[in-house]
Amino acid sequence: MGITVSDFGKTESGEEASLYVLKNDAGMTAVVSDLGAVLVSLFVPDRDGEMRDVVLGFDDVESYEKKNGTYYGATIGRCANRIAKGRFTLNGADYQLDVNDGNNNLHGGFSGYETRMWAVSKSENTSEPSITFALSSVHMDQGFPGNADITVTYQVTADQKLRISYQCAADEDTVFNMTNHSYFNLNGHQSGTVLDQEVQIIADSFTMADKESIPTGEIVDVTGTPMDFREFHSIGERIEQPYPALLYGSGYDHNYCVNDSGSSKIVARMRSRKSGILMEVVTDLPGLQLYTGNFITGDQTGKNGMVYPRRSGCCFETQYYPDAVHHSQFAQPVFKAGELYETETVYRFTIFEN
């Protein structure tokens, strides 16, 4: 099996983009591009052995460059999620970032990493194929200090895992908080909403946020609230309840404080009774943003001519907490000059019986 390569078209600036197909011996397949280091497709077997593409995306380079405000499959950096007012102070110096989400910075800012060409620095064409993309981000790129070298590695393993690994370092103290923004639909990307699919999150609390999705600093116990996913619940079961956090986020769009942070562990599960697919999310990061596609507008054409409706995918963005740079009680995504930022998130797929 291993890796195959095909053309993906030309970028607006005339660069040639490629698709890299990583396939294990059981047929699990990840399709990634050097444009944005995005995950374009992910094929996994359902209970009948049929392959389903379980992530939302586009068929062409132009859409990823110009229409991906939803961040389908995106590699996000230098800092995932939001920073209030797009400002932070580090070592006594003030930094102003792009303000691209109302009054705030979101997912790094304008000219995001998901729209840039990455270099292929390494590939392993084996029974567990992997590919590493590399990006150089110069000092004050998007307003962040330090010249940074960034890599993201995708690997498909023999035991049906998609492993995404990040390594970053800069020549000045800076912020690193990388994530992947894939939207999962375990019935297949073309199957409509995920409201009947079920989620479990191994977290006793979440970070309360204001109307602009900026954390207030309050850590809220999920007990007795529609935010409690410690047992499986369908996404649609409580999403319309008049709970302040759900009203502010127009549904689930919240950071969970995962239990036992600091070591690699299962932080979430998603399952579909229709397809029989169970996905486990494993990470070493302290936070997980559950986002249920509340702002998918239903007017963009995705893969295979599919127009994705609102809430047609669910994101599990592993991360440091949003706006952590303004909350000293949160784990900090600040790394010293030369210090290695290294983290890994794994999506593991199995079949379960109803």
HELIX and SHEET records of a PDB file:
HELIX    1   1 VAL A   61  LYS A   66  1                                   6    
HELIX    2   2 ALA A   84  GLY A   86  5                                   3    
HELIX    3   3 TYR A  113  THR A  115  5                                   3    
HELIX    4   4 ASP A  141  GLY A  143  5                                   3    
HELIX    5   5 PRO A  244  GLY A  249  1                                   6    
HELIX    6   6 LYS A  303  GLY A  305  5                                   3    
HELIX    7   7 ALA A  324  HIS A  326  5                                   3    
SHEET    1   A 5 GLY A   2  LYS A  10  0                                        
SHEET    2   A 5 GLU A  16  LYS A  23 -1                                        
SHEET    3   A 5 THR A  29  SER A  33 -1                                        
SHEET    4   A 5 LEU A  39  PRO A  45 -1                                        
SHEET    5   A 5 MET A  51  ASP A  53 -1                                        
SHEET    1   B 2 THR A  75  ILE A  76  0                                        
SHEET    2   B 2 THR A 179  ASN A 180 -1                                        
SHEET    1   C 2 ARG A  82  ILE A  83  0                                        
SHEET    2   C 2 ASN A 105  LEU A 106 -1                                        
SHEET    1   D 2 ARG A  87  LEU A  90  0                                        
SHEET    2   D 2 ALA A  93  GLN A  96 -1                                        
SHEET    1   E 9 ALA A 119  GLU A 124  0                                        
SHEET    2   E 9 SER A 130  SER A 137 -1                                        
SHEET    3   E 9 ALA A 148  VAL A 156 -1                                        
SHEET    4   E 9 LYS A 161  ALA A 170 -1                                        
SHEET    5   E 9 TYR A 341  ILE A 351 -1                                        
SHEET    6   E 9 ILE A 277  THR A 283 -1                                        
SHEET    7   E 9 LYS A 265  ARG A 271 -1                                        
SHEET    8   E 9 GLU A 198  ILE A 201 -1                                        
SHEET    9   E 9 HIS A 233  SER A 234 -1                                        
SHEET    1   F 2 THR A 174  VAL A 175  0                                        
SHEET    2   F 2 VAL A 334  PHE A 335 -1                                        
SHEET    1   G 6 TYR A 183  PHE A 184  0                                        
SHEET    2   G 6 CYS A 314  GLN A 319 -1                                        
SHEET    3   G 6 GLY A 287  TYR A 291 -1                                        
SHEET    4   G 6 ASP A 253  VAL A 258 -1                                        
SHEET    5   G 6 ALA A 203  ALA A 209 -1                                        
SHEET    6   G 6 PRO A 215  ASP A 221 -1                                        
END                                                                             
